[in-house]
């Protein structure tokens, strides 16, 4: 995260220092902070560039967010 906050460990997503874990934390933060509005379509082809990860990594992070009801 750009605010200097360390990335927490994620028991179900693996450590936050993995690509999937880091993408999950960043996406979750942006959802909770309202940067990704409720009901908006999260398109992998756009988000992968914004978050600097590949499509597969982003899909895994999004699947974790779905399992968290986000």
N, C-alpha and C positions, 0 to 999 in steps of 0.2 A: 504494500500500500504506500502511497506517496506521502502520507502523513507521518511516516516513521514508526508507526505502530507495528510491533513484531507480529508475524503470522502465527496464530495458535496451532497447536497440534490437533489433528482431526482423527479421532479414533476410527470412524467409519470410512474416511476417505484416504487414510494413510497420512503420513506426515505432510505438513504444509509446504515442506521444501521439495516435494515432488511437483512435477508440472501440473498434474491433475489437482492436487491439493491446493497449490497456489492459485490456480484458475478458479477453483471452487470458492476459496476465501475472498478473492477479488470480486467475483460475481455476486456472492452473497452480500458483501459489503455494499456494492452498488445497488442491489435490490433493496436492502434495508434502508439505505440512505436516500432512496427515491431517485437515483440517477437512471435507473431502468424502471420506468413507470409500470404500475400494475396493469395487467391486461395487454401490455405491448408484446409484439412478436419478437422473440429472441432468435434472430437468424444467424446461424453458424457462419455463413459466408461473410457477414459484417463483423460479428463479434471476434472472430479469430484474429483479425487485423488489430482490433482495438486492444485485445488482451495479449497479443504476441505469442499465441500458441497455435498448434495445428488443429484441424477440424476434429480429429479423433479425440484429442485431449479435451477439447471444448465440449464435445458430446458427452464424454464421461463425466465432466464437471457438472454439466446441465442435468444429467441423469441423477447425480447425487442431490442436486437442488430439488428435483422433482420428488425424490424419496423423502426429503425434508419438508415437503408441502410448500415449497417456495416457487 
